[in-house]
Amino acid sequence: MKAIVTVVEKISSEAHIDIPDGLAELGIRQHVVDHYNSGEMLALLNIFHVDFESISVHIGKKPQITWQPGKPWSPKRPYYFCKLGRFALTLLTDTEQNLTRTEVYFGHQKQLIYTS
């Protein structure tokens, strides 16, 4: 018999970055957001703290996930999606920067519940 154990953890990561001198608070925030969105910060992020949220067990056959290709933003940024029960998952990639982001939406509300 096979059992699938799912552990949900809240992970806090920390990165030490240089902020240009003379920026106001709004400028500092924008610098940090731009640095994160560019992907440069990902190489600097280290796990700082982990909080256990939940654990569950599914006994039996693992649900099959089949990713379907979607319309990409560009040839170097493929996009995929799938449905898993009441959840919709998207997988966004950037082959130039070697990055992947997964988003999980619940039900028809299109409420984003997870991204990484």
Phi and psi in radians as a Rosetta constraint file:
Dihedral C 1 N 2 CA 2 C 2 CIRCULARHARMONIC -1.859 0.35
Dihedral N 2 CA 2 C 2 N 3 CIRCULARHARMONIC 2.485 0.35
Dihedral C 2 N 3 CA 3 C 3 CIRCULARHARMONIC -2.241 0.35
Dihedral N 3 CA 3 C 3 N 4 CIRCULARHARMONIC 2.380 0.35
Dihedral C 3 N 4 CA 4 C 4 CIRCULARHARMONIC -1.830 0.35
Dihedral N 4 CA 4 C 4 N 5 CIRCULARHARMONIC 2.068 0.35
Dihedral C 4 N 5 CA 5 C 5 CIRCULARHARMONIC -1.792 0.35
Dihedral N 5 CA 5 C 5 N 6 CIRCULARHARMONIC 2.192 0.35
Dihedral C 5 N 6 CA 6 C 6 CIRCULARHARMONIC -1.984 0.35
Dihedral N 6 CA 6 C 6 N 7 CIRCULARHARMONIC 2.132 0.35
Dihedral C 6 N 7 CA 7 C 7 CIRCULARHARMONIC -1.958 0.35
Dihedral N 7 CA 7 C 7 N 8 CIRCULARHARMONIC 2.258 0.35
Dihedral C 7 N 8 CA 8 C 8 CIRCULARHARMONIC -1.908 0.35
Dihedral N 8 CA 8 C 8 N 9 CIRCULARHARMONIC 2.182 0.35
Dihedral C 8 N 9 CA 9 C 9 CIRCULARHARMONIC -2.259 0.35
Dihedral N 9 CA 9 C 9 N 10 CIRCULARHARMONIC 2.568 0.35
Dihedral C 9 N 10 CA 10 C 10 CIRCULARHARMONIC -1.729 0.35
Dihedral N 10 CA 10 C 10 N 11 CIRCULARHARMONIC 2.035 0.35
Dihedral C 10 N 11 CA 11 C 11 CIRCULARHARMONIC -1.887 0.35
Dihedral N 11 CA 11 C 11 N 12 CIRCULARHARMONIC 2.207 0.35
Dihedral C 11 N 12 CA 12 C 12 CIRCULARHARMONIC -1.791 0.35
Dihedral N 12 CA 12 C 12 N 13 CIRCULARHARMONIC 2.219 0.35
Dihedral C 12 N 13 CA 13 C 13 CIRCULARHARMONIC -1.962 0.35
Dihedral N 13 CA 13 C 13 N 14 CIRCULARHARMONIC 2.711 0.35
Dihedral C 13 N 14 CA 14 C 14 CIRCULARHARMONIC -2.343 0.35
Dihedral N 14 CA 14 C 14 N 15 CIRCULARHARMONIC 2.406 0.35
Dihedral C 14 N 15 CA 15 C 15 CIRCULARHARMONIC -2.310 0.35
Dihedral N 15 CA 15 C 15 N 16 CIRCULARHARMONIC 2.466 0.35
Dihedral C 15 N 16 CA 16 C 16 CIRCULARHARMONIC -1.818 0.35
Dihedral N 16 CA 16 C 16 N 17 CIRCULARHARMONIC 2.023 0.35
Dihedral C 16 N 17 CA 17 C 17 CIRCULARHARMONIC -2.209 0.35
Dihedral N 17 CA 17 C 17 N 18 CIRCULARHARMONIC 2.753 0.35
Dihedral C 17 N 18 CA 18 C 18 CIRCULARHARMONIC -1.546 0.35
Dihedral N 18 CA 18 C 18 N 19 CIRCULARHARMONIC 2.309 0.35
Dihedral C 18 N 19 CA 19 C 19 CIRCULARHARMONIC -1.907 0.35
Dihedral N 19 CA 19 C 19 N 20 CIRCULARHARMONIC 2.279 0.35
Dihedral C 19 N 20 CA 20 C 20 CIRCULARHARMONIC -1.050 0.35
Dihedral N 20 CA 20 C 20 N 21 CIRCULARHARMONIC 2.494 0.35
Dihedral C 20 N 21 CA 21 C 21 CIRCULARHARMONIC -1.167 0.35
Dihedral N 21 CA 21 C 21 N 22 CIRCULARHARMONIC 2.617 0.35
Dihedral C 21 N 22 CA 22 C 22 CIRCULARHARMONIC 1.515 0.35
Dihedral N 22 CA 22 C 22 N 23 CIRCULARHARMONIC 0.063 0.35
Dihedral C 22 N 23 CA 23 C 23 CIRCULARHARMONIC -1.442 0.35
Dihedral N 23 CA 23 C 23 N 24 CIRCULARHARMONIC 2.449 0.35
Dihedral C 23 N 24 CA 24 C 24 CIRCULARHARMONIC -1.333 0.35
Dihedral N 24 CA 24 C 24 N 25 CIRCULARHARMONIC 3.015 0.35
Dihedral C 24 N 25 CA 25 C 25 CIRCULARHARMONIC -0.990 0.35
Dihedral N 25 CA 25 C 25 N 26 CIRCULARHARMONIC -0.758 0.35
Dihedral C 25 N 26 CA 26 C 26 CIRCULARHARMONIC -1.105 0.35
Dihedral N 26 CA 26 C 26 N 27 CIRCULARHARMONIC -0.684 0.35
Dihedral C 26 N 27 CA 27 C 27 CIRCULARHARMONIC -1.158 0.35
Dihedral N 27 CA 27 C 27 N 28 CIRCULARHARMONIC -0.653 0.35
Dihedral C 27 N 28 CA 28 C 28 CIRCULARHARMONIC -1.127 0.35
Dihedral N 28 CA 28 C 28 N 29 CIRCULARHARMONIC -0.800 0.35
Dihedral C 28 N 29 CA 29 C 29 CIRCULARHARMONIC -1.034 0.35
Dihedral N 29 CA 29 C 29 N 30 CIRCULARHARMONIC -0.787 0.35
Dihedral C 29 N 30 CA 30 C 30 CIRCULARHARMONIC -1.140 0.35
Dihedral N 30 CA 30 C 30 N 31 CIRCULARHARMONIC -0.671 0.35
Dihedral C 30 N 31 CA 31 C 31 CIRCULARHARMONIC -1.065 0.35
Dihedral N 31 CA 31 C 31 N 32 CIRCULARHARMONIC -0.766 0.35
Dihedral C 31 N 32 CA 32 C 32 CIRCULARHARMONIC -1.142 0.35
Dihedral N 32 CA 32 C 32 N 33 CIRCULARHARMONIC -0.787 0.35
Dihedral C 32 N 33 CA 33 C 33 CIRCULARHARMONIC -1.086 0.35
Dihedral N 33 CA 33 C 33 N 34 CIRCULARHARMONIC -0.775 0.35
Dihedral C 33 N 34 CA 34 C 34 CIRCULARHARMONIC -1.104 0.35
Dihedral N 34 CA 34 C 34 N 35 CIRCULARHARMONIC -0.714 0.35
Dihedral C 34 N 35 CA 35 C 35 CIRCULARHARMONIC -1.102 0.35
Dihedral N 35 CA 35 C 35 N 36 CIRCULARHARMONIC -0.714 0.35
Dihedral C 35 N 36 CA 36 C 36 CIRCULARHARMONIC -1.188 0.35
Dihedral N 36 CA 36 C 36 N 37 CIRCULARHARMONIC -0.854 0.35
Dihedral C 36 N 37 CA 37 C 37 CIRCULARHARMONIC -1.102 0.35
Dihedral N 37 CA 37 C 37 N 38 CIRCULARHARMONIC -0.506 0.35
Dihedral C 37 N 38 CA 38 C 38 CIRCULARHARMONIC -1.268 0.35
Dihedral N 38 CA 38 C 38 N 39 CIRCULARHARMONIC -0.290 0.35
Dihedral C 38 N 39 CA 39 C 39 CIRCULARHARMONIC 1.600 0.35
Dihedral N 39 CA 39 C 39 N 40 CIRCULARHARMONIC -0.152 0.35
Dihedral C 39 N 40 CA 40 C 40 CIRCULARHARMONIC -1.111 0.35
Dihedral N 40 CA 40 C 40 N 41 CIRCULARHARMONIC -0.553 0.35
Dihedral C 40 N 41 CA 41 C 41 CIRCULARHARMONIC -1.312 0.35
Dihedral N 41 CA 41 C 41 N 42 CIRCULARHARMONIC -0.407 0.35
Dihedral C 41 N 42 CA 42 C 42 CIRCULARHARMONIC -1.021 0.35
Dihedral N 42 CA 42 C 42 N 43 CIRCULARHARMONIC -0.636 0.35
Dihedral C 42 N 43 CA 43 C 43 CIRCULARHARMONIC -1.223 0.35
Dihedral N 43 CA 43 C 43 N 44 CIRCULARHARMONIC -0.349 0.35
Dihedral C 43 N 44 CA 44 C 44 CIRCULARHARMONIC -1.653 0.35
Dihedral N 44 CA 44 C 44 N 45 CIRCULARHARMONIC -0.268 0.35
Dihedral C 44 N 45 CA 45 C 45 CIRCULARHARMONIC -1.261 0.35
Dihedral N 45 CA 45 C 45 N 46 CIRCULARHARMONIC 2.260 0.35
Dihedral C 45 N 46 CA 46 C 46 CIRCULARHARMONIC -2.159 0.35
Dihedral N 46 CA 46 C 46 N 47 CIRCULARHARMONIC 2.523 0.35
Dihedral C 46 N 47 CA 47 C 47 CIRCULARHARMONIC -1.130 0.35
Dihedral N 47 CA 47 C 47 N 48 CIRCULARHARMONIC 2.194 0.35
Dihedral C 47 N 48 CA 48 C 48 CIRCULARHARMONIC -1.798 0.35
Dihedral N 48 CA 48 C 48 N 49 CIRCULARHARMONIC -0.679 0.35
Dihedral C 48 N 49 CA 49 C 49 CIRCULARHARMONIC -2.756 0.35
Dihedral N 49 CA 49 C 49 N 50 CIRCULARHARMONIC 2.527 0.35
Dihedral C 49 N 50 CA 50 C 50 CIRCULARHARMONIC -2.224 0.35
Dihedral N 50 CA 50 C 50 N 51 CIRCULARHARMONIC 2.206 0.35
Dihedral C 50 N 51 CA 51 C 51 CIRCULARHARMONIC -1.918 0.35
Dihedral N 51 CA 51 C 51 N 52 CIRCULARHARMONIC 2.229 0.35
Dihedral C 51 N 52 CA 52 C 52 CIRCULARHARMONIC -1.260 0.35
Dihedral N 52 CA 52 C 52 N 53 CIRCULARHARMONIC 2.262 0.35
Dihedral C 52 N 53 CA 53 C 53 CIRCULARHARMONIC -1.886 0.35
Dihedral N 53 CA 53 C 53 N 54 CIRCULARHARMONIC -0.879 0.35
Dihedral C 53 N 54 CA 54 C 54 CIRCULARHARMONIC -2.839 0.35
Dihedral N 54 CA 54 C 54 N 55 CIRCULARHARMONIC 2.885 0.35
Dihedral C 54 N 55 CA 55 C 55 CIRCULARHARMONIC -2.467 0.35
Dihedral N 55 CA 55 C 55 N 56 CIRCULARHARMONIC 2.447 0.35
Dihedral C 55 N 56 CA 56 C 56 CIRCULARHARMONIC -2.488 0.35
Dihedral N 56 CA 56 C 56 N 57 CIRCULARHARMONIC 2.761 0.35
Dihedral C 56 N 57 CA 57 C 57 CIRCULARHARMONIC -2.239 0.35
Dihedral N 57 CA 57 C 57 N 58 CIRCULARHARMONIC 2.318 0.35
Dihedral C 57 N 58 CA 58 C 58 CIRCULARHARMONIC -2.031 0.35
Dihedral N 58 CA 58 C 58 N 59 CIRCULARHARMONIC 2.074 0.35
Dihedral C 58 N 59 CA 59 C 59 CIRCULARHARMONIC -1.717 0.35
Dihedral N 59 CA 59 C 59 N 60 CIRCULARHARMONIC 2.278 0.35
Dihedral C 59 N 60 CA 60 C 60 CIRCULARHARMONIC 2.065 0.35
Dihedral N 60 CA 60 C 60 N 61 CIRCULARHARMONIC -2.674 0.35
Dihedral C 60 N 61 CA 61 C 61 CIRCULARHARMONIC -1.294 0.35
Dihedral N 61 CA 61 C 61 N 62 CIRCULARHARMONIC 2.391 0.35
Dihedral C 61 N 62 CA 62 C 62 CIRCULARHARMONIC -1.244 0.35
Dihedral N 62 CA 62 C 62 N 63 CIRCULARHARMONIC 2.349 0.35
Dihedral C 62 N 63 CA 63 C 63 CIRCULARHARMONIC -1.086 0.35
Dihedral N 63 CA 63 C 63 N 64 CIRCULARHARMONIC 2.440 0.35
Dihedral C 63 N 64 CA 64 C 64 CIRCULARHARMONIC -1.507 0.35
Dihedral N 64 CA 64 C 64 N 65 CIRCULARHARMONIC 2.204 0.35
Dihedral C 64 N 65 CA 65 C 65 CIRCULARHARMONIC -1.865 0.35
Dihedral N 65 CA 65 C 65 N 66 CIRCULARHARMONIC 2.190 0.35
Dihedral C 65 N 66 CA 66 C 66 CIRCULARHARMONIC -2.058 0.35
Dihedral N 66 CA 66 C 66 N 67 CIRCULARHARMONIC 1.972 0.35
Dihedral C 66 N 67 CA 67 C 67 CIRCULARHARMONIC -1.412 0.35
Dihedral N 67 CA 67 C 67 N 68 CIRCULARHARMONIC 2.336 0.35
Dihedral C 67 N 68 CA 68 C 68 CIRCULARHARMONIC -1.908 0.35
Dihedral N 68 CA 68 C 68 N 69 CIRCULARHARMONIC 2.408 0.35
Dihedral C 68 N 69 CA 69 C 69 CIRCULARHARMONIC -1.235 0.35
Dihedral N 69 CA 69 C 69 N 70 CIRCULARHARMONIC 2.432 0.35
Dihedral C 69 N 70 CA 70 C 70 CIRCULARHARMONIC -1.924 0.35
Dihedral N 70 CA 70 C 70 N 71 CIRCULARHARMONIC -3.089 0.35
Dihedral C 70 N 71 CA 71 C 71 CIRCULARHARMONIC -1.297 0.35
Dihedral N 71 CA 71 C 71 N 72 CIRCULARHARMONIC 2.024 0.35
Dihedral C 71 N 72 CA 72 C 72 CIRCULARHARMONIC -1.294 0.35
Dihedral N 72 CA 72 C 72 N 73 CIRCULARHARMONIC 2.700 0.35
Dihedral C 72 N 73 CA 73 C 73 CIRCULARHARMONIC -1.222 0.35
Dihedral N 73 CA 73 C 73 N 74 CIRCULARHARMONIC -0.610 0.35
Dihedral C 73 N 74 CA 74 C 74 CIRCULARHARMONIC -2.758 0.35
Dihedral N 74 CA 74 C 74 N 75 CIRCULARHARMONIC 2.917 0.35
Dihedral C 74 N 75 CA 75 C 75 CIRCULARHARMONIC -1.046 0.35
Dihedral N 75 CA 75 C 75 N 76 CIRCULARHARMONIC -0.423 0.35
Dihedral C 75 N 76 CA 76 C 76 CIRCULARHARMONIC -1.687 0.35
Dihedral N 76 CA 76 C 76 N 77 CIRCULARHARMONIC 0.111 0.35
Dihedral C 76 N 77 CA 77 C 77 CIRCULARHARMONIC -2.291 0.35
Dihedral N 77 CA 77 C 77 N 78 CIRCULARHARMONIC 1.266 0.35
Dihedral C 77 N 78 CA 78 C 78 CIRCULARHARMONIC -1.090 0.35
Dihedral N 78 CA 78 C 78 N 79 CIRCULARHARMONIC 2.674 0.35
Dihedral C 78 N 79 CA 79 C 79 CIRCULARHARMONIC -2.330 0.35
Dihedral N 79 CA 79 C 79 N 80 CIRCULARHARMONIC 2.375 0.35
Dihedral C 79 N 80 CA 80 C 80 CIRCULARHARMONIC -2.347 0.35
Dihedral N 80 CA 80 C 80 N 81 CIRCULARHARMONIC 2.738 0.35
Dihedral C 80 N 81 CA 81 C 81 CIRCULARHARMONIC -2.553 0.35
Dihedral N 81 CA 81 C 81 N 82 CIRCULARHARMONIC 2.795 0.35
Dihedral C 81 N 82 CA 82 C 82 CIRCULARHARMONIC -2.764 0.35
Dihedral N 82 CA 82 C 82 N 83 CIRCULARHARMONIC 2.895 0.35
Dihedral C 82 N 83 CA 83 C 83 CIRCULARHARMONIC -1.997 0.35
Dihedral N 83 CA 83 C 83 N 84 CIRCULARHARMONIC 2.400 0.35
Dihedral C 83 N 84 CA 84 C 84 CIRCULARHARMONIC -2.370 0.35
Dihedral N 84 CA 84 C 84 N 85 CIRCULARHARMONIC 1.637 0.35
Dihedral C 84 N 85 CA 85 C 85 CIRCULARHARMONIC 1.110 0.35
Dihedral N 85 CA 85 C 85 N 86 CIRCULARHARMONIC -2.177 0.35
Dihedral C 85 N 86 CA 86 C 86 CIRCULARHARMONIC -1.559 0.35
Dihedral N 86 CA 86 C 86 N 87 CIRCULARHARMONIC 0.114 0.35
Dihedral C 86 N 87 CA 87 C 87 CIRCULARHARMONIC -1.822 0.35
Dihedral N 87 CA 87 C 87 N 88 CIRCULARHARMONIC 2.494 0.35
Dihedral C 87 N 88 CA 88 C 88 CIRCULARHARMONIC -1.977 0.35
Dihedral N 88 CA 88 C 88 N 89 CIRCULARHARMONIC 2.269 0.35
Dihedral C 88 N 89 CA 89 C 89 CIRCULARHARMONIC -2.024 0.35
Dihedral N 89 CA 89 C 89 N 90 CIRCULARHARMONIC 2.448 0.35
Dihedral C 89 N 90 CA 90 C 90 CIRCULARHARMONIC -2.157 0.35
Dihedral N 90 CA 90 C 90 N 91 CIRCULARHARMONIC 2.523 0.35
Dihedral C 90 N 91 CA 91 C 91 CIRCULARHARMONIC -2.176 0.35
Dihedral N 91 CA 91 C 91 N 92 CIRCULARHARMONIC 1.975 0.35
Dihedral C 91 N 92 CA 92 C 92 CIRCULARHARMONIC -1.919 0.35
Dihedral N 92 CA 92 C 92 N 93 CIRCULARHARMONIC 2.286 0.35
Dihedral C 92 N 93 CA 93 C 93 CIRCULARHARMONIC -2.215 0.35
Dihedral N 93 CA 93 C 93 N 94 CIRCULARHARMONIC 2.748 0.35
Dihedral C 93 N 94 CA 94 C 94 CIRCULARHARMONIC -2.366 0.35
Dihedral N 94 CA 94 C 94 N 95 CIRCULARHARMONIC 1.777 0.35
Dihedral C 94 N 95 CA 95 C 95 CIRCULARHARMONIC -1.246 0.35
Dihedral N 95 CA 95 C 95 N 96 CIRCULARHARMONIC -0.407 0.35
Dihedral C 95 N 96 CA 96 C 96 CIRCULARHARMONIC -1.202 0.35
Dihedral N 96 CA 96 C 96 N 97 CIRCULARHARMONIC -0.720 0.35
Dihedral C 96 N 97 CA 97 C 97 CIRCULARHARMONIC -1.773 0.35
Dihedral N 97 CA 97 C 97 N 98 CIRCULARHARMONIC 0.024 0.35
Dihedral C 97 N 98 CA 98 C 98 CIRCULARHARMONIC 0.998 0.35
Dihedral N 98 CA 98 C 98 N 99 CIRCULARHARMONIC 0.849 0.35
Dihedral C 98 N 99 CA 99 C 99 CIRCULARHARMONIC -2.075 0.35
Dihedral N 99 CA 99 C 99 N 100 CIRCULARHARMONIC 2.598 0.35
Dihedral C 99 N 100 CA 100 C 100 CIRCULARHARMONIC -2.405 0.35
Dihedral N 100 CA 100 C 100 N 101 CIRCULARHARMONIC 2.412 0.35
Dihedral C 100 N 101 CA 101 C 101 CIRCULARHARMONIC -2.269 0.35
Dihedral N 101 CA 101 C 101 N 102 CIRCULARHARMONIC 2.313 0.35
Dihedral C 101 N 102 CA 102 C 102 CIRCULARHARMONIC -1.951 0.35
Dihedral N 102 CA 102 C 102 N 103 CIRCULARHARMONIC 2.340 0.35
Dihedral C 102 N 103 CA 103 C 103 CIRCULARHARMONIC -2.129 0.35
Dihedral N 103 CA 103 C 103 N 104 CIRCULARHARMONIC 2.460 0.35
Dihedral C 103 N 104 CA 104 C 104 CIRCULARHARMONIC -2.131 0.35
Dihedral N 104 CA 104 C 104 N 105 CIRCULARHARMONIC 2.205 0.35
Dihedral C 104 N 105 CA 105 C 105 CIRCULARHARMONIC -1.993 0.35
Dihedral N 105 CA 105 C 105 N 106 CIRCULARHARMONIC 2.510 0.35
Dihedral C 105 N 106 CA 106 C 106 CIRCULARHARMONIC -1.904 0.35
Dihedral N 106 CA 106 C 106 N 107 CIRCULARHARMONIC 2.218 0.35
Dihedral C 106 N 107 CA 107 C 107 CIRCULARHARMONIC 1.062 0.35
Dihedral N 107 CA 107 C 107 N 108 CIRCULARHARMONIC -2.689 0.35
Dihedral C 107 N 108 CA 108 C 108 CIRCULARHARMONIC -1.595 0.35
Dihedral N 108 CA 108 C 108 N 109 CIRCULARHARMONIC -0.080 0.35
Dihedral C 108 N 109 CA 109 C 109 CIRCULARHARMONIC -1.272 0.35
Dihedral N 109 CA 109 C 109 N 110 CIRCULARHARMONIC -0.239 0.35
Dihedral C 109 N 110 CA 110 C 110 CIRCULARHARMONIC 1.005 0.35
Dihedral N 110 CA 110 C 110 N 111 CIRCULARHARMONIC 0.650 0.35
Dihedral C 110 N 111 CA 111 C 111 CIRCULARHARMONIC -1.549 0.35
Dihedral N 111 CA 111 C 111 N 112 CIRCULARHARMONIC 2.070 0.35
Dihedral C 111 N 112 CA 112 C 112 CIRCULARHARMONIC -1.222 0.35
Dihedral N 112 CA 112 C 112 N 113 CIRCULARHARMONIC 2.158 0.35
Dihedral C 112 N 113 CA 113 C 113 CIRCULARHARMONIC -1.991 0.35
Dihedral N 113 CA 113 C 113 N 114 CIRCULARHARMONIC -0.195 0.35
Dihedral C 113 N 114 CA 114 C 114 CIRCULARHARMONIC -2.799 0.35
Dihedral N 114 CA 114 C 114 N 115 CIRCULARHARMONIC 2.445 0.35
Dihedral C 114 N 115 CA 115 C 115 CIRCULARHARMONIC -2.563 0.35
Dihedral N 115 CA 115 C 115 N 116 CIRCULARHARMONIC 2.505 0.35
